Each structure stands twice: as structure tokens, then as C-alpha cells.
Amino acid sequence: MVDSETTLSGVPPVAWAYRLGNRSAIDWVLDQHKERKPKDPTIREKFDTYRFADHKERVIDLLARVTRVSVETMRLVAELKDGPRS
């Protein structure tokens, strides 16, 4: 789920297998773009201007690109594992 109105669908399971550290690249993108409220009220009031809705289309495009790269990377990794050893 991207937000309360948008759900990811059609993402191949192998795309979730491509990891950056301990989580998938897709999870990393989603985490980096979610809205967070600063704890400090002054910072929240004066500087909290990020709204996911303002960037939603770009994040969806980024997710599509990250998914494509993840699938291709996992394909290459599998190909290397299955390839001949010298």
C-alpha cells in the first residue's frame, strides 16, 4: 500500500527479494517517502511542509523503476549462480 488510496499491484515476488541491507528496495523507497510528523512542535509548525500527495506520481514512477531494476538484478544474480564455473 502506497497510501490510503493507492495500492501496489502486479509487483513480481522476485522484486521483493532484492535487498538493500535487511529490507527490499521497494520497502526502502516506501519508507523514505512516507509522511512523518516531527516531534518538536516548533519544527512541526514552521518546517513540516512535506506532503506525500505532492510527490505521489513521482514516487509511483520511482517504484516502477526500482521494481524493474530489482527484477533484472535478481535475474542476473540467478544467471551468475547457474552459469559455468571456471
PDB file of N, CA, C and O in Angstrom:
ATOM      1  N   MET A   1       0.853  -1.173   0.000  1.00  0.00           N
ATOM      2  CA  MET A   1       0.000   0.000   0.000  1.00  0.00           C
ATOM      3  C   MET A   1       0.902   1.241   0.000  1.00  0.00           C
ATOM      4  O   MET A   1       1.796   1.373   0.836  1.00  0.00           O
ATOM      5  N   VAL A   2       0.654   2.134  -0.939  1.00  0.00           N
ATOM      6  CA  VAL A   2       1.436   3.367  -1.053  1.00  0.00           C
ATOM      7  C   VAL A   2       0.876   4.425  -0.109  1.00  0.00           C
ATOM      8  O   VAL A   2       1.620   5.075   0.625  1.00  0.00           O
ATOM      9  N   ASP A   3      -0.428   4.586  -0.138  1.00  0.00           N
ATOM     10  CA  ASP A   3      -1.132   5.459   0.803  1.00  0.00           C
ATOM     11  C   ASP A   3      -2.540   4.902   0.976  1.00  0.00           C
ATOM     12  O   ASP A   3      -2.829   3.795   0.522  1.00  0.00           O
ATOM     13  N   SER A   4      -3.416   5.657   1.627  1.00  0.00           N
ATOM     14  CA  SER A   4      -4.756   5.135   1.899  1.00  0.00           C
ATOM     15  C   SER A   4      -5.590   4.953   0.632  1.00  0.00           C
ATOM     16  O   SER A   4      -6.609   4.263   0.657  1.00  0.00           O
ATOM     17  N   GLU A   5      -5.167   5.564  -0.472  1.00  0.00           N
ATOM     18  CA  GLU A   5      -5.926   5.479  -1.722  1.00  0.00           C
ATOM     19  C   GLU A   5      -5.263   4.620  -2.789  1.00  0.00           C
ATOM     20  O   GLU A   5      -5.913   4.237  -3.762  1.00  0.00           O
ATOM     21  N   THR A   6      -3.987   4.314  -2.624  1.00  0.00           N
ATOM     22  CA  THR A   6      -3.226   3.645  -3.678  1.00  0.00           C
ATOM     23  C   THR A   6      -2.573   2.380  -3.148  1.00  0.00           C
ATOM     24  O   THR A   6      -1.924   2.386  -2.102  1.00  0.00           O
ATOM     25  N   THR A   7      -2.758   1.292  -3.893  1.00  0.00           N
ATOM     26  CA  THR A   7      -2.182   0.012  -3.527  1.00  0.00           C
ATOM     27  C   THR A   7      -1.276  -0.459  -4.656  1.00  0.00           C
ATOM     28  O   THR A   7      -1.618  -0.321  -5.830  1.00  0.00           O
ATOM     29  N   LEU A   8      -0.127  -1.014  -4.303  1.00  0.00           N
ATOM     30  CA  LEU A   8       0.752  -1.619  -5.299  1.00  0.00           C
ATOM     31  C   LEU A   8       0.149  -2.939  -5.730  1.00  0.00           C
ATOM     32  O   LEU A   8      -0.304  -3.722  -4.895  1.00  0.00           O
ATOM     33  N   SER A   9       0.141  -3.193  -7.036  1.00  0.00           N
ATOM     34  CA  SER A   9      -0.325  -4.491  -7.519  1.00  0.00           C
ATOM     35  C   SER A   9       0.538  -4.894  -8.706  1.00  0.00           C
ATOM     36  O   SER A   9       1.145  -4.053  -9.368  1.00  0.00           O
ATOM     37  N   GLY A  10       0.579  -6.175  -8.956  1.00  0.00           N
ATOM     38  CA  GLY A  10       1.332  -6.682 -10.086  1.00  0.00           C
ATOM     39  C   GLY A  10       2.835  -6.672  -9.897  1.00  0.00           C
ATOM     40  O   GLY A  10       3.580  -6.833 -10.864  1.00  0.00           O
ATOM     41  N   VAL A  11       3.298  -6.485  -8.660  1.00  0.00           N
ATOM     42  CA  VAL A  11       4.737  -6.497  -8.388  1.00  0.00           C
ATOM     43  C   VAL A  11       5.167  -7.958  -8.264  1.00  0.00           C
ATOM     44  O   VAL A  11       4.668  -8.681  -7.402  1.00  0.00           O
ATOM     45  N   PRO A  12       6.090  -8.392  -9.121  1.00  0.00           N
ATOM     46  CA  PRO A  12       6.533  -9.793  -9.042  1.00  0.00           C
ATOM     47  C   PRO A  12       7.184 -10.087  -7.693  1.00  0.00           C
ATOM     48  O   PRO A  12       7.920  -9.249  -7.171  1.00  0.00           O
ATOM     49  N   PRO A  13       6.926 -11.251  -7.127  1.00  0.00           N
ATOM     50  CA  PRO A  13       7.514 -11.600  -5.831  1.00  0.00           C
ATOM     51  C   PRO A  13       9.041 -11.477  -5.821  1.00  0.00           C
ATOM     52  O   PRO A  13       9.625 -11.141  -4.791  1.00  0.00           O
ATOM     53  N   VAL A  14       9.690 -11.744  -6.957  1.00  0.00           N
ATOM     54  CA  VAL A  14      11.147 -11.665  -7.007  1.00  0.00           C
ATOM     55  C   VAL A  14      11.634 -10.235  -6.768  1.00  0.00           C
ATOM     56  O   VAL A  14      12.752 -10.034  -6.294  1.00  0.00           O
ATOM     57  N   ALA A  15      10.808  -9.247  -7.091  1.00  0.00           N
ATOM     58  CA  ALA A  15      11.206  -7.847  -6.869  1.00  0.00           C
ATOM     59  C   ALA A  15      11.374  -7.563  -5.378  1.00  0.00           C
ATOM     60  O   ALA A  15      12.216  -6.754  -4.987  1.00  0.00           O
ATOM     61  N   TRP A  16      10.576  -8.223  -4.552  1.00  0.00           N
ATOM     62  CA  TRP A  16      10.672  -8.035  -3.102  1.00  0.00           C
ATOM     63  C   TRP A  16      11.900  -8.741  -2.529  1.00  0.00           C
ATOM     64  O   TRP A  16      12.329  -8.446  -1.413  1.00  0.00           O
ATOM     65  N   ALA A  17      12.461  -9.673  -3.294  1.00  0.00           N
ATOM     66  CA  ALA A  17      13.624 -10.434  -2.827  1.00  0.00           C
ATOM     67  C   ALA A  17      14.921  -9.647  -2.937  1.00  0.00           C
ATOM     68  O   ALA A  17      15.889  -9.953  -2.241  1.00  0.00           O
ATOM     69  N   TYR A  18      14.955  -8.642  -3.800  1.00  0.00           N
ATOM     70  CA  TYR A  18      16.165  -7.839  -3.946  1.00  0.00           C
ATOM     71  C   TYR A  18      16.302  -6.951  -2.706  1.00  0.00           C
ATOM     72  O   TYR A  18      15.448  -6.104  -2.444  1.00  0.00           O
ATOM     73  N   ARG A  19      17.374  -7.148  -1.954  1.00  0.00           N
ATOM     74  CA  ARG A  19      17.531  -6.481  -0.654  1.00  0.00           C
ATOM     75  C   ARG A  19      18.596  -5.403  -0.662  1.00  0.00           C
ATOM     76  O   ARG A  19      19.635  -5.532  -1.310  1.00  0.00           O
ATOM     77  N   LEU A  20      18.320  -4.353   0.061  1.00  0.00           N
ATOM     78  CA  LEU A  20      19.292  -3.318   0.399  1.00  0.00           C
ATOM     79  C   LEU A  20      19.465  -3.432   1.906  1.00  0.00           C
ATOM     80  O   LEU A  20      18.674  -2.881   2.672  1.00  0.00           O
ATOM     81  N   GLY A  21      20.478  -4.133   2.320  1.00  0.00           N
ATOM     82  CA  GLY A  21      20.637  -4.401   3.751  1.00  0.00           C
ATOM     83  C   GLY A  21      19.616  -5.431   4.178  1.00  0.00           C
ATOM     84  O   GLY A  21      19.612  -6.554   3.674  1.00  0.00           O
ATOM     85  N   ASN A  22      18.742  -5.053   5.113  1.00  0.00           N
ATOM     86  CA  ASN A  22      17.791  -6.019   5.662  1.00  0.00           C
ATOM     87  C   ASN A  22      16.371  -5.862   5.129  1.00  0.00           C
ATOM     88  O   ASN A  22      15.450  -6.503   5.636  1.00  0.00           O
ATOM     89  N   ARG A  23      16.179  -5.013   4.107  1.00  0.00           N
ATOM     90  CA  ARG A  23      14.824  -4.859   3.551  1.00  0.00           C
ATOM     91  C   ARG A  23      14.877  -4.711   2.036  1.00  0.00           C
ATOM     92  O   ARG A  23      15.925  -4.421   1.458  1.00  0.00           O
ATOM     93  N   SER A  24      13.741  -4.915   1.417  1.00  0.00           N
ATOM     94  CA  SER A  24      13.699  -4.836  -0.042  1.00  0.00           C
ATOM     95  C   SER A  24      13.861  -3.386  -0.491  1.00  0.00           C
ATOM     96  O   SER A  24      13.583  -2.451   0.259  1.00  0.00           O
ATOM     97  N   ALA A  25      14.315  -3.224  -1.725  1.00  0.00           N
ATOM     98  CA  ALA A  25      14.481  -1.885  -2.286  1.00  0.00           C
ATOM     99  C   ALA A  25      13.130  -1.169  -2.342  1.00  0.00           C
ATOM    100  O   ALA A  25      13.057   0.043  -2.139  1.00  0.00           O
ATOM    101  N   ILE A  26      12.083  -1.908  -2.614  1.00  0.00           N
ATOM    102  CA  ILE A  26      10.736  -1.318  -2.668  1.00  0.00           C
ATOM    103  C   ILE A  26      10.331  -0.794  -1.289  1.00  0.00           C
ATOM    104  O   ILE A  26       9.817   0.318  -1.167  1.00  0.00           O
ATOM    105  N   ASP A  27      10.565  -1.598  -0.257  1.00  0.00           N
ATOM    106  CA  ASP A  27      10.267  -1.152   1.111  1.00  0.00           C
ATOM    107  C   ASP A  27      11.067   0.103   1.461  1.00  0.00           C
ATOM    108  O   ASP A  27      10.551   1.015   2.106  1.00  0.00           O
ATOM    109  N   TRP A  28      12.324   0.141   1.033  1.00  0.00           N
ATOM    110  CA  TRP A  28      13.181   1.293   1.322  1.00  0.00           C
ATOM    111  C   TRP A  28      12.596   2.558   0.707  1.00  0.00           C
ATOM    112  O   TRP A  28      12.534   3.594   1.369  1.00  0.00           O
ATOM    113  N   VAL A  29      12.168   2.488  -0.548  1.00  0.00           N
ATOM    114  CA  VAL A  29      11.575   3.660  -1.217  1.00  0.00           C
ATOM    115  C   VAL A  29      10.312   4.092  -0.489  1.00  0.00           C
ATOM    116  O   VAL A  29      10.123   5.279  -0.222  1.00  0.00           O
ATOM    117  N   LEU A  30       9.453   3.145  -0.169  1.00  0.00           N
ATOM    118  CA  LEU A  30       8.214   3.479   0.538  1.00  0.00           C
ATOM    119  C   LEU A  30       8.504   4.144   1.880  1.00  0.00           C
ATOM    120  O   LEU A  30       7.850   5.119   2.249  1.00  0.00           O
ATOM    121  N   ASP A  31       9.479   3.619   2.605  1.00  0.00           N
ATOM    122  CA  ASP A  31       9.829   4.179   3.908  1.00  0.00           C
ATOM    123  C   ASP A  31      10.380   5.599   3.781  1.00  0.00           C
ATOM    124  O   ASP A  31      10.053   6.466   4.591  1.00  0.00           O
ATOM    125  N   GLN A  32      11.206   5.838   2.777  1.00  0.00           N
ATOM    126  CA  GLN A  32      11.825   7.155   2.608  1.00  0.00           C
ATOM    127  C   GLN A  32      10.818   8.234   2.240  1.00  0.00           C
ATOM    128  O   GLN A  32      11.062   9.415   2.491  1.00  0.00           O
ATOM    129  N   HIS A  33       9.691   7.850   1.648  1.00  0.00           N
ATOM    130  CA  HIS A  33       8.722   8.834   1.169  1.00  0.00           C
ATOM    131  C   HIS A  33       7.452   8.939   2.001  1.00  0.00           C
ATOM    132  O   HIS A  33       6.547   9.690   1.638  1.00  0.00           O
ATOM    133  N   LYS A  34       7.363   8.212   3.097  1.00  0.00           N
ATOM    134  CA  LYS A  34       6.140   8.331   3.897  1.00  0.00           C
ATOM    135  C   LYS A  34       6.192   9.606   4.747  1.00  0.00           C
ATOM    136  O   LYS A  34       7.261  10.108   5.093  1.00  0.00           O
ATOM    137  N   GLU A  35       5.026  10.097   5.059  1.00  0.00           N
ATOM    138  CA  GLU A  35       4.935  11.312   5.869  1.00  0.00           C
ATOM    139  C   GLU A  35       5.230  10.991   7.322  1.00  0.00           C
ATOM    140  O   GLU A  35       4.735  10.013   7.881  1.00  0.00           O
ATOM    141  N   ARG A  36       6.041  11.834   7.908  1.00  0.00           N
ATOM    142  CA  ARG A  36       6.353  11.711   9.337  1.00  0.00           C
ATOM    143  C   ARG A  36       6.153  13.082   9.970  1.00  0.00           C
ATOM    144  O   ARG A  36       6.460  14.108   9.363  1.00  0.00           O
ATOM    145  N   LYS A  37       5.658  13.088  11.139  1.00  0.00           N
ATOM    146  CA  LYS A  37       5.484  14.347  11.861  1.00  0.00           C
ATOM    147  C   LYS A  37       6.649  14.540  12.824  1.00  0.00           C
ATOM    148  O   LYS A  37       6.899  13.674  13.663  1.00  0.00           O
ATOM    149  N   PRO A  38       7.366  15.659  12.720  1.00  0.00           N
ATOM    150  CA  PRO A  38       8.449  15.936  13.680  1.00  0.00           C
ATOM    151  C   PRO A  38       7.896  16.009  15.092  1.00  0.00           C
ATOM    152  O   PRO A  38       6.781  16.486  15.301  1.00  0.00           O
ATOM    153  N   LYS A  39       8.670  15.540  16.062  1.00  0.00           N
ATOM    154  CA  LYS A  39       8.227  15.540  17.454  1.00  0.00           C
ATOM    155  C   LYS A  39       8.180  16.945  18.034  1.00  0.00           C
ATOM    156  O   LYS A  39       7.274  17.280  18.797  1.00  0.00           O
ATOM    157  N   ASP A  40       9.154  17.763  17.669  1.00  0.00           N
ATOM    158  CA  ASP A  40       9.218  19.127  18.197  1.00  0.00           C
ATOM    159  C   ASP A  40       8.101  19.974  17.577  1.00  0.00           C
ATOM    160  O   ASP A  40       8.018  20.079  16.353  1.00  0.00           O
ATOM    161  N   PRO A  41       7.240  20.582  18.406  1.00  0.00           N
ATOM    162  CA  PRO A  41       6.103  21.337  17.872  1.00  0.00           C
ATOM    163  C   PRO A  41       6.516  22.553  17.038  1.00  0.00           C
ATOM    164  O   PRO A  41       5.834  22.891  16.070  1.00  0.00           O
ATOM    165  N   THR A  42       7.606  23.206  17.391  1.00  0.00           N
ATOM    166  CA  THR A  42       8.056  24.373  16.629  1.00  0.00           C
ATOM    167  C   THR A  42       8.505  23.954  15.236  1.00  0.00           C
ATOM    168  O   THR A  42       8.156  24.594  14.244  1.00  0.00           O
ATOM    169  N   ILE A  43       9.273  22.887  15.165  1.00  0.00           N
ATOM    170  CA  ILE A  43       9.719  22.383  13.865  1.00  0.00           C
ATOM    171  C   ILE A  43       8.517  21.915  13.059  1.00  0.00           C
ATOM    172  O   ILE A  43       8.421  22.189  11.862  1.00  0.00           O
ATOM    173  N   ARG A  44       7.603  21.211  13.713  1.00  0.00           N
ATOM    174  CA  ARG A  44       6.405  20.722  13.034  1.00  0.00           C
ATOM    175  C   ARG A  44       5.608  21.886  12.461  1.00  0.00           C
ATOM    176  O   ARG A  44       5.137  21.812  11.327  1.00  0.00           O
ATOM    177  N   GLU A  45       5.454  22.947  13.223  1.00  0.00           N
ATOM    178  CA  GLU A  45       4.653  24.094  12.799  1.00  0.00           C
ATOM    179  C   GLU A  45       5.318  24.886  11.666  1.00  0.00           C
ATOM    180  O   GLU A  45       4.642  25.285  10.718  1.00  0.00           O
ATOM    181  N   LYS A  46       6.628  25.115  11.754  1.00  0.00           N
ATOM    182  CA  LYS A  46       7.293  26.013  10.812  1.00  0.00           C
ATOM    183  C   LYS A  46       7.940  25.327   9.618  1.00  0.00           C
ATOM    184  O   LYS A  46       8.056  25.929   8.550  1.00  0.00           O
ATOM    185  N   PHE A  47       8.359  24.085   9.778  1.00  0.00           N
ATOM    186  CA  PHE A  47       9.160  23.464   8.737  1.00  0.00           C
ATOM    187  C   PHE A  47       8.595  22.168   8.160  1.00  0.00           C
ATOM    188  O   PHE A  47       9.184  21.602   7.240  1.00  0.00           O
ATOM    189  N   ASP A  48       7.490  21.699   8.669  1.00  0.00           N
ATOM    190  CA  ASP A  48       6.923  20.444   8.181  1.00  0.00           C
ATOM    191  C   ASP A  48       6.047  20.720   6.961  1.00  0.00           C
ATOM    192  O   ASP A  48       4.832  20.880   7.079  1.00  0.00           O
ATOM    193  N   THR A  49       6.678  20.775   5.791  1.00  0.00           N
ATOM    194  CA  THR A  49       5.938  21.101   4.576  1.00  0.00           C
ATOM    195  C   THR A  49       5.810  19.913   3.622  1.00  0.00           C
ATOM    196  O   THR A  49       5.171  20.033   2.577  1.00  0.00           O
ATOM    197  N   TYR A  50       6.407  18.766   3.964  1.00  0.00           N
ATOM    198  CA  TYR A  50       6.344  17.606   3.076  1.00  0.00           C
ATOM    199  C   TYR A  50       4.970  16.963   3.133  1.00  0.00           C
ATOM    200  O   TYR A  50       4.468  16.608   4.199  1.00  0.00           O
ATOM    201  N   ARG A  51       4.387  16.826   1.979  1.00  0.00           N
ATOM    202  CA  ARG A  51       3.121  16.102   1.839  1.00  0.00           C
ATOM    203  C   ARG A  51       3.306  15.053   0.759  1.00  0.00           C
ATOM    204  O   ARG A  51       3.683  15.378  -0.367  1.00  0.00           O
ATOM    205  N   PHE A  52       3.046  13.813   1.088  1.00  0.00           N
ATOM    206  CA  PHE A  52       3.211  12.727   0.132  1.00  0.00           C
ATOM    207  C   PHE A  52       2.382  12.977  -1.120  1.00  0.00           C
ATOM    208  O   PHE A  52       2.841  12.698  -2.228  1.00  0.00           O
ATOM    209  N   ALA A  53       1.186  13.490  -0.964  1.00  0.00           N
ATOM    210  CA  ALA A  53       0.300  13.720  -2.109  1.00  0.00           C
ATOM    211  C   ALA A  53       0.954  14.615  -3.164  1.00  0.00           C
ATOM    212  O   ALA A  53       0.671  14.476  -4.354  1.00  0.00           O
ATOM    213  N   ASP A  54       1.821  15.524  -2.738  1.00  0.00           N
ATOM    214  CA  ASP A  54       2.502  16.418  -3.676  1.00  0.00           C
ATOM    215  C   ASP A  54       3.526  15.681  -4.535  1.00  0.00           C
ATOM    216  O   ASP A  54       3.915  16.181  -5.590  1.00  0.00           O
ATOM    217  N   HIS A  55       3.965  14.510  -4.105  1.00  0.00           N
ATOM    218  CA  HIS A  55       5.021  13.763  -4.785  1.00  0.00           C
ATOM    219  C   HIS A  55       4.571  12.378  -5.235  1.00  0.00           C
ATOM    220  O   HIS A  55       5.380  11.589  -5.724  1.00  0.00           O
ATOM    221  N   LYS A  56       3.302  12.084  -5.074  1.00  0.00           N
ATOM    222  CA  LYS A  56       2.779  10.737  -5.289  1.00  0.00           C
ATOM    223  C   LYS A  56       3.116  10.178  -6.681  1.00  0.00           C
ATOM    224  O   LYS A  56       3.581   9.043  -6.786  1.00  0.00           O
ATOM    225  N   GLU A  57       2.892  10.943  -7.731  1.00  0.00           N
ATOM    226  CA  GLU A  57       3.143  10.443  -9.084  1.00  0.00           C
ATOM    227  C   GLU A  57       4.615  10.113  -9.290  1.00  0.00           C
ATOM    228  O   GLU A  57       4.945   9.108  -9.919  1.00  0.00           O
ATOM    229  N   ARG A  58       5.503  10.958  -8.761  1.00  0.00           N
ATOM    230  CA  ARG A  58       6.938  10.701  -8.895  1.00  0.00           C
ATOM    231  C   ARG A  58       7.358   9.469  -8.099  1.00  0.00           C
ATOM    232  O   ARG A  58       8.217   8.707  -8.543  1.00  0.00           O
ATOM    233  N   VAL A  59       6.761   9.270  -6.933  1.00  0.00           N
ATOM    234  CA  VAL A  59       7.087   8.091  -6.120  1.00  0.00           C
ATOM    235  C   VAL A  59       6.596   6.829  -6.816  1.00  0.00           C
ATOM    236  O   VAL A  59       7.291   5.812  -6.806  1.00  0.00           O
ATOM    237  N   ILE A  60       5.421   6.875  -7.415  1.00  0.00           N
ATOM    238  CA  ILE A  60       4.903   5.715  -8.151  1.00  0.00           C
ATOM    239  C   ILE A  60       5.818   5.395  -9.326  1.00  0.00           C
ATOM    240  O   ILE A  60       6.106   4.226  -9.584  1.00  0.00           O
ATOM    241  N   ASP A  61       6.278   6.418 -10.038  1.00  0.00           N
ATOM    242  CA  ASP A  61       7.225   6.207 -11.135  1.00  0.00           C
ATOM    243  C   ASP A  61       8.530   5.602 -10.609  1.00  0.00           C
ATOM    244  O   ASP A  61       9.083   4.682 -11.212  1.00  0.00           O
ATOM    245  N   LEU A  62       9.010   6.120  -9.494  1.00  0.00           N
ATOM    246  CA  LEU A  62      10.232   5.590  -8.884  1.00  0.00           C
ATOM    247  C   LEU A  62      10.050   4.130  -8.480  1.00  0.00           C
ATOM    248  O   LEU A  62      10.946   3.312  -8.689  1.00  0.00           O
ATOM    249  N   LEU A  63       8.899   3.800  -7.907  1.00  0.00           N
ATOM    250  CA  LEU A  63       8.628   2.417  -7.519  1.00  0.00           C
ATOM    251  C   LEU A  63       8.627   1.490  -8.737  1.00  0.00           C
ATOM    252  O   LEU A  63       9.115   0.362  -8.662  1.00  0.00           O
ATOM    253  N   ALA A  64       8.086   1.963  -9.844  1.00  0.00           N
ATOM    254  CA  ALA A  64       8.086   1.153 -11.070  1.00  0.00           C
ATOM    255  C   ALA A  64       9.514   0.916 -11.541  1.00  0.00           C
ATOM    256  O   ALA A  64       9.858  -0.197 -11.940  1.00  0.00           O
ATOM    257  N   ARG A  65      10.349   1.949 -11.499  1.00  0.00           N
ATOM    258  CA  ARG A  65      11.743   1.805 -11.927  1.00  0.00           C
ATOM    259  C   ARG A  65      12.529   0.900 -10.979  1.00  0.00           C
ATOM    260  O   ARG A  65      13.315   0.064 -11.425  1.00  0.00           O
ATOM    261  N   VAL A  66      12.317   1.066  -9.671  1.00  0.00           N
ATOM    262  CA  VAL A  66      13.012   0.230  -8.689  1.00  0.00           C
ATOM    263  C   VAL A  66      12.575  -1.229  -8.842  1.00  0.00           C
ATOM    264  O   VAL A  66      13.395  -2.138  -8.709  1.00  0.00           O
ATOM    265  N   THR A  67      11.312  -1.452  -9.115  1.00  0.00           N
ATOM    266  CA  THR A  67      10.817  -2.810  -9.339  1.00  0.00           C
ATOM    267  C   THR A  67      11.499  -3.426 -10.548  1.00  0.00           C
ATOM    268  O   THR A  67      11.944  -4.572 -10.496  1.00  0.00           O
ATOM    269  N   ARG A  68      11.585  -2.673 -11.634  1.00  0.00           N
ATOM    270  CA  ARG A  68      12.230  -3.175 -12.855  1.00  0.00           C
ATOM    271  C   ARG A  68      13.700  -3.524 -12.601  1.00  0.00           C
ATOM    272  O   ARG A  68      14.179  -4.574 -13.030  1.00  0.00           O
ATOM    273  N   VAL A  69      14.408  -2.638 -11.902  1.00  0.00           N
ATOM    274  CA  VAL A  69      15.818  -2.880 -11.584  1.00  0.00           C
ATOM    275  C   VAL A  69      15.955  -4.079 -10.643  1.00  0.00           C
ATOM    276  O   VAL A  69      16.869  -4.888 -10.805  1.00  0.00           O
ATOM    277  N   SER A  70      15.071  -4.200  -9.677  1.00  0.00           N
ATOM    278  CA  SER A  70      15.119  -5.319  -8.733  1.00  0.00           C
ATOM    279  C   SER A  70      14.938  -6.648  -9.450  1.00  0.00           C
ATOM    280  O   SER A  70      15.680  -7.599  -9.201  1.00  0.00           O
ATOM    281  N   VAL A  71      13.956  -6.715 -10.339  1.00  0.00           N
ATOM    282  CA  VAL A  71      13.698  -7.950 -11.084  1.00  0.00           C
ATOM    283  C   VAL A  71      14.898  -8.287 -11.957  1.00  0.00           C
ATOM    284  O   VAL A  71      15.342  -9.435 -11.986  1.00  0.00           O
ATOM    285  N   GLU A  72      15.424  -7.300 -12.666  1.00  0.00           N
ATOM    286  CA  GLU A  72      16.564  -7.541 -13.548  1.00  0.00           C
ATOM    287  C   GLU A  72      17.799  -7.961 -12.746  1.00  0.00           C
ATOM    288  O   GLU A  72      18.530  -8.862 -13.159  1.00  0.00           O
ATOM    289  N   THR A  73      18.029  -7.321 -11.619  1.00  0.00           N
ATOM    290  CA  THR A  73      19.177  -7.686 -10.776  1.00  0.00           C
ATOM    291  C   THR A  73      19.053  -9.117 -10.284  1.00  0.00           C
ATOM    292  O   THR A  73      20.028  -9.868 -10.312  1.00  0.00           O
ATOM    293  N   MET A  74      17.874  -9.501  -9.837  1.00  0.00           N
ATOM    294  CA  MET A  74      17.683 -10.869  -9.348  1.00  0.00           C
ATOM    295  C   MET A  74      17.841 -11.882 -10.494  1.00  0.00           C
ATOM    296  O   MET A  74      18.335 -12.989 -10.275  1.00  0.00           O
ATOM    297  N   ARG A  75      17.427 -11.512 -11.702  1.00  0.00           N
ATOM    298  CA  ARG A  75      17.614 -12.388 -12.858  1.00  0.00           C
ATOM    299  C   ARG A  75      19.106 -12.585 -13.129  1.00  0.00           C
ATOM    300  O   ARG A  75      19.557 -13.705 -13.371  1.00  0.00           O
ATOM    301  N   LEU A  76      19.866 -11.490 -13.088  1.00  0.00           N
ATOM    302  CA  LEU A  76      21.305 -11.572 -13.327  1.00  0.00           C
ATOM    303  C   LEU A  76      22.013 -12.378 -12.242  1.00  0.00           C
ATOM    304  O   LEU A  76      22.916 -13.163 -12.536  1.00  0.00           O
ATOM    305  N   VAL A  77      21.608 -12.187 -11.004  1.00  0.00           N
ATOM    306  CA  VAL A  77      22.208 -12.946  -9.896  1.00  0.00           C
ATOM    307  C   VAL A  77      21.952 -14.437 -10.094  1.00  0.00           C
ATOM    308  O   VAL A  77      22.855 -15.254  -9.914  1.00  0.00           O
ATOM    309  N   ALA A  78      20.729 -14.790 -10.463  1.00  0.00           N
ATOM    310  CA  ALA A  78      20.398 -16.202 -10.699  1.00  0.00           C
ATOM    311  C   ALA A  78      21.202 -16.747 -11.879  1.00  0.00           C
ATOM    312  O   ALA A  78      21.672 -17.884 -11.840  1.00  0.00           O
ATOM    313  N   GLU A  79      21.360 -15.943 -12.919  1.00  0.00           N
ATOM    314  CA  GLU A  79      22.133 -16.356 -14.083  1.00  0.00           C
ATOM    315  C   GLU A  79      23.590 -16.604 -13.720  1.00  0.00           C
ATOM    316  O   GLU A  79      24.199 -17.564 -14.192  1.00  0.00           O
ATOM    317  N   LEU A  80      24.146 -15.738 -12.883  1.00  0.00           N
ATOM    318  CA  LEU A  80      25.529 -15.913 -12.447  1.00  0.00           C
ATOM    319  C   LEU A  80      25.700 -17.163 -11.594  1.00  0.00           C
ATOM    320  O   LEU A  80      26.695 -17.877 -11.713  1.00  0.00           O
ATOM    321  N   LYS A  81      24.722 -17.416 -10.735  1.00  0.00           N
ATOM    322  CA  LYS A  81      24.784 -18.616  -9.889  1.00  0.00           C
ATOM    323  C   LYS A  81      24.702 -19.886 -10.710  1.00  0.00           C
ATOM    324  O   LYS A  81      25.371 -20.873 -10.405  1.00  0.00           O
ATOM    325  N   ASP A  82      23.882 -19.866 -11.754  1.00  0.00           N
ATOM    326  CA  ASP A  82      23.663 -21.054 -12.588  1.00  0.00           C
ATOM    327  C   ASP A  82      24.699 -21.194 -13.691  1.00  0.00           C
ATOM    328  O   ASP A  82      24.780 -22.245 -14.327  1.00  0.00           O
ATOM    329  N   GLY A  83      25.488 -20.164 -13.930  1.00  0.00           N
ATOM    330  CA  GLY A  83      26.459 -20.178 -15.020  1.00  0.00           C
ATOM    331  C   GLY A  83      27.635 -21.099 -14.765  1.00  0.00           C
ATOM    332  O   GLY A  83      27.822 -21.600 -13.656  1.00  0.00           O
ATOM    333  N   PRO A  84      28.422 -21.315 -15.804  1.00  0.00           N
ATOM    334  CA  PRO A  84      29.585 -22.210 -15.667  1.00  0.00           C
ATOM    335  C   PRO A  84      30.652 -21.608 -14.754  1.00  0.00           C
ATOM    336  O   PRO A  84      30.846 -20.393 -14.715  1.00  0.00           O
ATOM    337  N   ARG A  85      31.315 -22.458 -14.045  1.00  0.00           N
ATOM    338  CA  ARG A  85      32.422 -22.048 -13.162  1.00  0.00           C
ATOM    339  C   ARG A  85      33.719 -22.288 -13.899  1.00  0.00           C
ATOM    340  O   ARG A  85      33.873 -23.302 -14.581  1.00  0.00           O
ATOM    341  N   SER A  86      34.650 -21.364 -13.767  1.00  0.00           N
ATOM    342  CA  SER A  86      35.943 -21.602 -14.421  1.00  0.00           C
ATOM    343  C   SER A  86      37.021 -21.924 -13.421  1.00  0.00           C
ATOM    344  O   SER A  86      38.169 -22.151 -13.802  1.00  0.00           O
TER     345      SER A  86
END
